[in-house]
Amino acid sequence: MRLCRYQSENQISCGFYSEDKIIPFGAAAEMAGVLLDEQQGLISFLPGGAQRDALLRVEKRLNQAMDEELFPISIMTDDVQLLVPIPAPSKLLLLAGNYSKHIEEGGGKAEERQKTFPYVFMKPPTTTLTNPGSPIKIPEVSPDHIDWELELGIVIGKACKGVSEKEALNYVAGYTVINDISDRKFRPNPGRTEREKDGFFDWLHGKWHDTFCPIGPCITPTDDIPDPQTLKMKLTVNGNVEQDSSTAEMIFPVAAIIEFISSFVQLEPGDIISTGTPSGVGASKNKFLKHGDEMTAEIEKIGVLKNPVV
């Protein structure tokens, strides 16, 4: 079952997620006669977490329940505010250029995996992470070239350092949907004297605007996605399909990404890694986001992440 965080009547809770309804942990645990501590957050209920076994007992009871038992404890998904699944990751890491066709549509040349390494950058989680359904805000400082990037998000479940690609998936708790919003042509101080690294920092600064990392609507535990390299991906803007791909097209698969990052950075429970975007971004079509647009980002077996643009 997929897991989510949500807010209803000023109370933040955790629940079992589906597109039409949510079953709150509290009500489900009471039905199963199990105690769950929601204050520890979703990470404790995912593989590797301290409350995973308890949650599996609750899930087993739900699977045995009749519809007439579930109806009274369910709430409509549209009646609550879905929240970022992991609200305060210690690290929010993202990949650039991890799909060959995306590199090529930007005018670059994709190298073979053996001859290169993943490009990794960071976003500030407290100001970029954005709830499902909440707006992406076009920055006044640079409003004209705001772009979408559908990506598979990895949620780390156990601390790891120096793990091998073969063992790396054992440290993953689950997967979510990320939209790595990007400002393609941010140019601070346009009348500046050009320096050698200005282009690099223009690119990097264009990733950091507030609200530029919507995530959700839920997390699918690794139990339900044993192979993250087989997932269909699709992003639409106002109903028009812009990205239509699969995680099978990654240059560096999930396990290789974890091996690389953990070789020099300790990954901790709740850390999030966004794995790069496939082809179909707006920059390749000279098409950018504007006020009133709505993005729908979908990954198979996880869910649909919707965000308007203002």
N, C-alpha and C positions, 0 to 999 in steps of 0.2 A: 504493500500500500504506500501511496505517496503521502508525504508529510508537509504541513504548512504552518505558518504563523499568521494570525489574523487579529483584528481589533473589532470589537463589538460593544457598543455602549460604554466606551472609554476603558474597556478591559482588554488586555492582550492575552491571548490564549494560543495553545497549539492544537492541531487537529489532523485527522485523516482527510486528505483532500481528494475531491473529484470536481469536474467542471461544473456540476449542478448542485452539489451539496458537500458539506463538511460535517464530520462527526467529531465533536470536541473530545479531547483526551479525557477530560474530567468525567463526562458522562459515560464514555466507553469503559474507563477504568472501574467506575462504580458498578457497571453491569458485570464486569469480569471479576470483581472482588480483588482488584490489584491496586496498589498505591503507586502513583506516578507524581514526580516532582517537576512541574513545568518550569519552575524558576531556573533550572539548569539549562534551558534552551534546547533546541532541536538536536544539537550535536550529541547530547547524551542519549538520544533515542535511536541514533543511527548506528550502523555496524562499527564496532570499536568503542561505543559509548557505554557508560556505566549502567544505563537503564534499558539497554537494548533487549535483554532477555525478558524483562517485565513487559515491555511494549509488545513483544511477540506473543506473550500470553494473552494480552488484550486483543491483539489482531486475530488470534485463533478463535476467541470467543465471538468476535464480530462476524467472522466467516461462518460461524455456526448459527447465527441469529436469523430469525425470520424477519421479513420486511416490516411486519407490524411492531416488532421490537425496536427496529432501527429508526422508524419514522419519527417517533416522539423525541428522540435525542439528536436528530439531525437538524442542521440549519442550512438555509439556502446560501450558496456561495455569493450570489449577487447582493445579499443583504449585509455583507461584512466588508471591511477594508482588508484586503490581503496585504501582508507585510513582507519585507525582505526576510528570507528564511534564516539567514545568519546575519544578525544586525551589526555585529562589531567584530569582524574577522581581524586578527592581528596583522594579516598580510592579504592584500588584494593584488595578485600578480596576473598579468595578461601577456599574451603572445602576439607578436606582429609577424606577418608573412609566413603562416603555417599551412597555407593551401596554395599549390602551384598556380592554379588558374587565377587566384586573386593577385598573386605577385605579377603575373603576366598582364592582367587587365590594367595594372598600374604602370605598365611600361618596363617592368623589371624582368629578370631572368631567374627562373627557379633552379636552384642547384640541387644536386642529389644530396640526400640526407647525410651520407658518409663524408661529404666534403664541406659540411657547414655545421651550424649549431643553432638552437632556438634563440630568437631575439625576445627578451623578456623585459617588460617595463611594469610600472606600478601606477595605481590610481589611489588617491586618498579616500578610504572607505567611508569616513563619516560624512563627507559632503558629496560624493558621487553616487553612492548606492541609493537607488530609488525604488519605491514600492511598486508592485504591479498596479496598473491603473492610474498611477500618479503621473503628472506631466513632466516631460522633458522640456527644460527651459532654454530657449535660444538665447545665447549670451549677447547683451547689447554691445559688448566690446568687439564682437566679430560674428555678425548674424547670418552671413550669406552662404556659407559652405558647410552646413551641418549634415552629417551622414550617419547611416546606420551600419551596424556590423553584428549579425547574428552569430553567437558563439556557444559552444558547450562549456558549462562551468563545472569544475571539479571541486568537491568539498572534501578536504582532508579530515580523516577520522582519528588517526594516531600519529604521534610525533615520529618523525623520521629524518634521518641524516645519512647520506651516502648509500641509499638503497639501490639495488640493481633493477634494471628494467623488468627482469623476470619476476621480482618480488614486489614491484611498485604498487600494483593494484590492491595488494593486501592492506595498504594504508589509506585507501579511499573509502569514505563513508557513503558518498552518494553523488548525484549529478543534478544540475539545475540549468536553467536557460539564462543567458546573459546577452544584453544588447550593448556592445561597446561603442557608444556614441562618440563621434569624432568630428572635430573642427578641422577641415582639410586645409584651410588657408589662413590660419591665425598668424598674423604678422605684428607682434608688438612693436611699437614705435616705427611706423613705416618709413620715416625719414632718416633712419639710423645709418650709421656707417657699418657696412657689412663685415662680419667676422667669419672665420673659417667654419665655426660650428653653429652659426645662426640657423641654418636649415634644419639641423637635427633638433635643436631646442624649439623651433617653431612647431615641428611635428609633435614633440613631446608635450609642450604646453597645450596643444590642441586636444589632448586627451583628458585634461584635468578639470574642465569646467564643471561647475556644480550640476548635479542631476545626471551626469553623463554615464551612469552605469546602472540602468534598471536590471533587476534580477528577480527570478521567481518563475511561476507563481508558487512553486513547491520544490521539494527535493525528492528524487526517487532514489531509495537506498540501492546500494550495489547488488544486494540480493536479487533485485529485479532487472538489473542491467549487467550481466556478467561480462559482456563484451561491449565496451563503449565505442567501438569502431564500426558499428553497423547501424547507426541511427540516422534516419532521414531528417533533414532540416529545411525549413521554409520560412521566409520572411516576406510579408506583404506591407505595402503602404497604401492606405485607402482602398484596400481590396485588390490592388495590383501586385502580382507576384514579382518580387525583385531578386530574391535569392532562393534557389532551389537546389539543394546539394545533399551531401551525406558526410558524416564524420569519417567515413572510409577514405576520404580524399586528403586527410591530414598528411603532411610531410613527416612530422614527428607525432606519433600516436600518444595517447594519454600516458602510458607507462614510461615511454622515453622522455616525456616532458618532466615527469616526477623524478626520474633518475638524474636528469641534467640539473634541475633546480636544487635537488637535495644534495648534490655533490658539493655545493658551496653555501647553501642556506638551510638551516634547520626548519622544516615544515612542522606546524603545530596543529592540533585539532581545531577545526573551524576555519583554517586558512582556505582561501578560494583562489583557484587558478582558472583563468579563462583562456581557452585553447586556440584562439585565432578564428578568423572568419573566412568563409568560402567566397567565390566570385559573386558579383552582382551588386556591389556597393554603388552608391549614387555617384561617386566621383567618376566612375568609368563611363557614366551616361550623361554627365553634366546635369544631374538631377539631385536636388538637395531638399532637406526638410524645411517646412514653413509652418507658420501658425495655422492650426486647424487640422493638420495631418494626424493620422493615427497609424501606428505601427503595430503589427501583429507578428510576433516571433515565436516559432513553434519548433520543438524538437520531439521526435517520436519517443514514446514511453515516459516522457516527462510532463509536458504540458504546453500551454499557450500563454505567452507573456504579452500583454497589451499595454501600450502607453500612448497617450495623446501628446501633441507638441504645442507649446504655447510660446 
